[in-house]
Amino acid sequence: MDLSQLPDGAQGGQNAEEEAAKRTHEEQMRRDMMATVLDNGARERLSRISLVSPERSRQIEAILLRMAQSGQLKGRVSENQLIELLDQVRPSLSALCAIRGSWCV
């Protein structure tokens, strides 16, 4: 059956299911990549950060993924290396919070 023959509501439902499946798949890929890139201590620390500040955690994950994809990471990131990265990123996050007028953690 062609999608053009389905009622509009059926097409929307199918598209929503596809989008949800795509998001779930992307989320699983992100988690797998983080498990590969971070050692246990770093993964636990990032998990605690995400409880307090999900936006900051996502930003750090994005940085780590870019670094891994570009070959900048040699081996797994330790908790101490993650702390160093957090310290480097902190000034830019503070500036972003000041611009947006929100509190940062």
mmCIF file of the C-alpha atoms, coordinates in Angstrom:
data_MODEL
# 
_entry.id   MODEL 
# 
loop_
_atom_site.group_PDB 
_atom_site.id 
_atom_site.type_symbol 
_atom_site.label_atom_id 
_atom_site.label_alt_id 
_atom_site.label_comp_id 
_atom_site.label_asym_id 
_atom_site.label_entity_id 
_atom_site.label_seq_id 
_atom_site.pdbx_PDB_ins_code 
_atom_site.Cartn_x 
_atom_site.Cartn_y 
_atom_site.Cartn_z 
_atom_site.occupancy 
_atom_site.B_iso_or_equiv 
_atom_site.pdbx_formal_charge 
_atom_site.auth_seq_id 
_atom_site.auth_comp_id 
_atom_site.auth_asym_id 
_atom_site.auth_atom_id 
_atom_site.pdbx_PDB_model_num 
ATOM 1   C CA . MET A 1 1   ? 0.000  0.000  0.000  1.00 0.00 ? 1   MET A CA 1 
ATOM 2   C CA . ASP A 1 2   ? 1.266  3.467  -0.886 1.00 0.00 ? 2   ASP A CA 1 
ATOM 3   C CA . LEU A 1 3   ? 1.522  6.044  1.918  1.00 0.00 ? 3   LEU A CA 1 
ATOM 4   C CA . SER A 1 4   ? -0.454 8.508  -0.196 1.00 0.00 ? 4   SER A CA 1 
ATOM 5   C CA . GLN A 1 5   ? -3.446 6.169  0.073  1.00 0.00 ? 5   GLN A CA 1 
ATOM 6   C CA . LEU A 1 6   ? -3.454 6.218  3.884  1.00 0.00 ? 6   LEU A CA 1 
ATOM 7   C CA . PRO A 1 7   ? -5.598 8.750  5.721  1.00 0.00 ? 7   PRO A CA 1 
ATOM 8   C CA . ASP A 1 8   ? -3.673 11.794 6.986  1.00 0.00 ? 8   ASP A CA 1 
ATOM 9   C CA . GLY A 1 9   ? -3.837 10.620 10.602 1.00 0.00 ? 9   GLY A CA 1 
ATOM 10  C CA . ALA A 1 10  ? -2.296 7.259  9.747  1.00 0.00 ? 10  ALA A CA 1 
ATOM 11  C CA . GLN A 1 11  ? 0.607  8.899  7.945  1.00 0.00 ? 11  GLN A CA 1 
ATOM 12  C CA . GLY A 1 12  ? 1.269  11.193 10.904 1.00 0.00 ? 12  GLY A CA 1 
ATOM 13  C CA . GLY A 1 13  ? 1.219  8.266  13.320 1.00 0.00 ? 13  GLY A CA 1 
ATOM 14  C CA . GLN A 1 14  ? 3.651  6.329  11.213 1.00 0.00 ? 14  GLN A CA 1 
ATOM 15  C CA . ASN A 1 15  ? 5.969  9.327  10.896 1.00 0.00 ? 15  ASN A CA 1 
ATOM 16  C CA . ALA A 1 16  ? 5.828  9.866  14.659 1.00 0.00 ? 16  ALA A CA 1 
ATOM 17  C CA . GLU A 1 17  ? 6.729  6.205  15.227 1.00 0.00 ? 17  GLU A CA 1 
ATOM 18  C CA . GLU A 1 18  ? 9.635  6.481  12.802 1.00 0.00 ? 18  GLU A CA 1 
ATOM 19  C CA . GLU A 1 19  ? 10.872 9.663  14.527 1.00 0.00 ? 19  GLU A CA 1 
ATOM 20  C CA . ALA A 1 20  ? 10.622 8.020  17.953 1.00 0.00 ? 20  ALA A CA 1 
ATOM 21  C CA . ALA A 1 21  ? 12.512 4.970  16.707 1.00 0.00 ? 21  ALA A CA 1 
ATOM 22  C CA . LYS A 1 22  ? 15.163 7.203  15.138 1.00 0.00 ? 22  LYS A CA 1 
ATOM 23  C CA . ARG A 1 23  ? 15.592 9.192  18.382 1.00 0.00 ? 23  ARG A CA 1 
ATOM 24  C CA . THR A 1 24  ? 15.827 5.974  20.402 1.00 0.00 ? 24  THR A CA 1 
ATOM 25  C CA . HIS A 1 25  ? 18.457 4.607  18.030 1.00 0.00 ? 25  HIS A CA 1 
ATOM 26  C CA . GLU A 1 26  ? 20.485 7.845  18.157 1.00 0.00 ? 26  GLU A CA 1 
ATOM 27  C CA . GLU A 1 27  ? 20.276 7.908  21.956 1.00 0.00 ? 27  GLU A CA 1 
ATOM 28  C CA . GLN A 1 28  ? 21.513 4.313  22.140 1.00 0.00 ? 28  GLN A CA 1 
ATOM 29  C CA . MET A 1 29  ? 24.397 5.109  19.779 1.00 0.00 ? 29  MET A CA 1 
ATOM 30  C CA . ARG A 1 30  ? 25.327 8.120  21.937 1.00 0.00 ? 30  ARG A CA 1 
ATOM 31  C CA . ARG A 1 31  ? 25.308 6.005  25.103 1.00 0.00 ? 31  ARG A CA 1 
ATOM 32  C CA . ASP A 1 32  ? 27.412 3.299  23.438 1.00 0.00 ? 32  ASP A CA 1 
ATOM 33  C CA . MET A 1 33  ? 29.926 5.870  22.245 1.00 0.00 ? 33  MET A CA 1 
ATOM 34  C CA . MET A 1 34  ? 30.154 7.412  25.724 1.00 0.00 ? 34  MET A CA 1 
ATOM 35  C CA . ALA A 1 35  ? 30.726 3.954  27.201 1.00 0.00 ? 35  ALA A CA 1 
ATOM 36  C CA . THR A 1 36  ? 33.575 3.468  24.739 1.00 0.00 ? 36  THR A CA 1 
ATOM 37  C CA . VAL A 1 37  ? 35.148 6.903  25.261 1.00 0.00 ? 37  VAL A CA 1 
ATOM 38  C CA . LEU A 1 38  ? 34.865 7.243  29.082 1.00 0.00 ? 38  LEU A CA 1 
ATOM 39  C CA . ASP A 1 39  ? 36.243 5.026  31.811 1.00 0.00 ? 39  ASP A CA 1 
ATOM 40  C CA . ASN A 1 40  ? 33.937 4.065  34.691 1.00 0.00 ? 40  ASN A CA 1 
ATOM 41  C CA . GLY A 1 41  ? 34.888 6.977  36.956 1.00 0.00 ? 41  GLY A CA 1 
ATOM 42  C CA . ALA A 1 42  ? 34.379 9.557  34.214 1.00 0.00 ? 42  ALA A CA 1 
ATOM 43  C CA . ARG A 1 43  ? 31.081 7.989  33.171 1.00 0.00 ? 43  ARG A CA 1 
ATOM 44  C CA . GLU A 1 44  ? 29.828 8.094  36.770 1.00 0.00 ? 44  GLU A CA 1 
ATOM 45  C CA . ARG A 1 45  ? 30.858 11.748 37.150 1.00 0.00 ? 45  ARG A CA 1 
ATOM 46  C CA . LEU A 1 46  ? 29.134 12.723 33.905 1.00 0.00 ? 46  LEU A CA 1 
ATOM 47  C CA . SER A 1 47  ? 26.046 10.842 35.059 1.00 0.00 ? 47  SER A CA 1 
ATOM 48  C CA . ARG A 1 48  ? 25.983 12.862 38.297 1.00 0.00 ? 48  ARG A CA 1 
ATOM 49  C CA . ILE A 1 49  ? 26.438 16.081 36.334 1.00 0.00 ? 49  ILE A CA 1 
ATOM 50  C CA . SER A 1 50  ? 23.470 15.163 34.135 1.00 0.00 ? 50  SER A CA 1 
ATOM 51  C CA . LEU A 1 51  ? 21.267 14.847 37.229 1.00 0.00 ? 51  LEU A CA 1 
ATOM 52  C CA . VAL A 1 52  ? 22.077 18.433 38.219 1.00 0.00 ? 52  VAL A CA 1 
ATOM 53  C CA . SER A 1 53  ? 22.512 20.014 34.803 1.00 0.00 ? 53  SER A CA 1 
ATOM 54  C CA . PRO A 1 54  ? 21.330 17.954 31.812 1.00 0.00 ? 54  PRO A CA 1 
ATOM 55  C CA . GLU A 1 55  ? 22.198 20.767 29.394 1.00 0.00 ? 55  GLU A CA 1 
ATOM 56  C CA . ARG A 1 56  ? 25.782 20.923 30.602 1.00 0.00 ? 56  ARG A CA 1 
ATOM 57  C CA . SER A 1 57  ? 26.095 17.155 30.448 1.00 0.00 ? 57  SER A CA 1 
ATOM 58  C CA . ARG A 1 58  ? 24.871 17.162 26.826 1.00 0.00 ? 58  ARG A CA 1 
ATOM 59  C CA . GLN A 1 59  ? 27.372 19.875 25.952 1.00 0.00 ? 59  GLN A CA 1 
ATOM 60  C CA . ILE A 1 60  ? 30.258 17.888 27.464 1.00 0.00 ? 60  ILE A CA 1 
ATOM 61  C CA . GLU A 1 61  ? 29.083 14.742 25.662 1.00 0.00 ? 61  GLU A CA 1 
ATOM 62  C CA . ALA A 1 62  ? 28.989 16.633 22.366 1.00 0.00 ? 62  ALA A CA 1 
ATOM 63  C CA . ILE A 1 63  ? 32.545 17.887 22.918 1.00 0.00 ? 63  ILE A CA 1 
ATOM 64  C CA . LEU A 1 64  ? 33.766 14.392 23.777 1.00 0.00 ? 64  LEU A CA 1 
ATOM 65  C CA . LEU A 1 65  ? 32.054 12.875 20.734 1.00 0.00 ? 65  LEU A CA 1 
ATOM 66  C CA . ARG A 1 66  ? 33.606 15.479 18.426 1.00 0.00 ? 66  ARG A CA 1 
ATOM 67  C CA . MET A 1 67  ? 37.014 14.836 19.963 1.00 0.00 ? 67  MET A CA 1 
ATOM 68  C CA . ALA A 1 68  ? 36.629 11.073 19.544 1.00 0.00 ? 68  ALA A CA 1 
ATOM 69  C CA . GLN A 1 69  ? 35.435 11.370 15.938 1.00 0.00 ? 69  GLN A CA 1 
ATOM 70  C CA . SER A 1 70  ? 38.325 13.665 15.022 1.00 0.00 ? 70  SER A CA 1 
ATOM 71  C CA . GLY A 1 71  ? 40.904 11.354 16.640 1.00 0.00 ? 71  GLY A CA 1 
ATOM 72  C CA . GLN A 1 72  ? 41.902 13.788 19.390 1.00 0.00 ? 72  GLN A CA 1 
ATOM 73  C CA . LEU A 1 73  ? 41.333 11.244 22.146 1.00 0.00 ? 73  LEU A CA 1 
ATOM 74  C CA . LYS A 1 74  ? 44.060 8.723  22.839 1.00 0.00 ? 74  LYS A CA 1 
ATOM 75  C CA . GLY A 1 75  ? 42.477 5.933  24.840 1.00 0.00 ? 75  GLY A CA 1 
ATOM 76  C CA . ARG A 1 76  ? 39.641 6.286  27.305 1.00 0.00 ? 76  ARG A CA 1 
ATOM 77  C CA . VAL A 1 77  ? 38.992 9.536  29.162 1.00 0.00 ? 77  VAL A CA 1 
ATOM 78  C CA . SER A 1 78  ? 39.636 9.243  32.907 1.00 0.00 ? 78  SER A CA 1 
ATOM 79  C CA . GLU A 1 79  ? 37.742 11.077 35.610 1.00 0.00 ? 79  GLU A CA 1 
ATOM 80  C CA . ASN A 1 80  ? 40.680 13.485 36.072 1.00 0.00 ? 80  ASN A CA 1 
ATOM 81  C CA . GLN A 1 81  ? 40.755 14.240 32.334 1.00 0.00 ? 81  GLN A CA 1 
ATOM 82  C CA . LEU A 1 82  ? 37.003 14.864 32.416 1.00 0.00 ? 82  LEU A CA 1 
ATOM 83  C CA . ILE A 1 83  ? 37.473 17.275 35.326 1.00 0.00 ? 83  ILE A CA 1 
ATOM 84  C CA . GLU A 1 84  ? 40.130 19.130 33.302 1.00 0.00 ? 84  GLU A CA 1 
ATOM 85  C CA . LEU A 1 85  ? 37.729 19.361 30.371 1.00 0.00 ? 85  LEU A CA 1 
ATOM 86  C CA . LEU A 1 86  ? 34.992 20.658 32.672 1.00 0.00 ? 86  LEU A CA 1 
ATOM 87  C CA . ASP A 1 87  ? 37.370 23.331 33.968 1.00 0.00 ? 87  ASP A CA 1 
ATOM 88  C CA . GLN A 1 88  ? 38.221 24.386 30.409 1.00 0.00 ? 88  GLN A CA 1 
ATOM 89  C CA . VAL A 1 89  ? 34.556 24.572 29.403 1.00 0.00 ? 89  VAL A CA 1 
ATOM 90  C CA . ARG A 1 90  ? 33.361 26.358 32.552 1.00 0.00 ? 90  ARG A CA 1 
ATOM 91  C CA . PRO A 1 91  ? 34.214 29.925 31.380 1.00 0.00 ? 91  PRO A CA 1 
ATOM 92  C CA . SER A 1 92  ? 32.264 29.520 28.139 1.00 0.00 ? 92  SER A CA 1 
ATOM 93  C CA . LEU A 1 93  ? 29.309 28.056 30.018 1.00 0.00 ? 93  LEU A CA 1 
ATOM 94  C CA . SER A 1 94  ? 29.321 30.962 32.466 1.00 0.00 ? 94  SER A CA 1 
ATOM 95  C CA . ALA A 1 95  ? 29.283 33.419 29.580 1.00 0.00 ? 95  ALA A CA 1 
ATOM 96  C CA . LEU A 1 96  ? 26.399 31.535 27.972 1.00 0.00 ? 96  LEU A CA 1 
ATOM 97  C CA . CYS A 1 97  ? 24.424 31.605 31.210 1.00 0.00 ? 97  CYS A CA 1 
ATOM 98  C CA . ALA A 1 98  ? 25.046 35.327 31.615 1.00 0.00 ? 98  ALA A CA 1 
ATOM 99  C CA . ILE A 1 99  ? 23.769 35.969 28.108 1.00 0.00 ? 99  ILE A CA 1 
ATOM 100 C CA . ARG A 1 100 ? 20.699 33.789 28.585 1.00 0.00 ? 100 ARG A CA 1 
ATOM 101 C CA . GLY A 1 101 ? 20.035 35.162 32.054 1.00 0.00 ? 101 GLY A CA 1 
ATOM 102 C CA . SER A 1 102 ? 19.885 31.758 33.701 1.00 0.00 ? 102 SER A CA 1 
ATOM 103 C CA . TRP A 1 103 ? 21.763 30.150 36.556 1.00 0.00 ? 103 TRP A CA 1 
ATOM 104 C CA . CYS A 1 104 ? 24.529 27.688 35.885 1.00 0.00 ? 104 CYS A CA 1 
ATOM 105 C CA . VAL A 1 105 ? 25.680 24.862 38.034 1.00 0.00 ? 105 VAL A CA 1 
# 
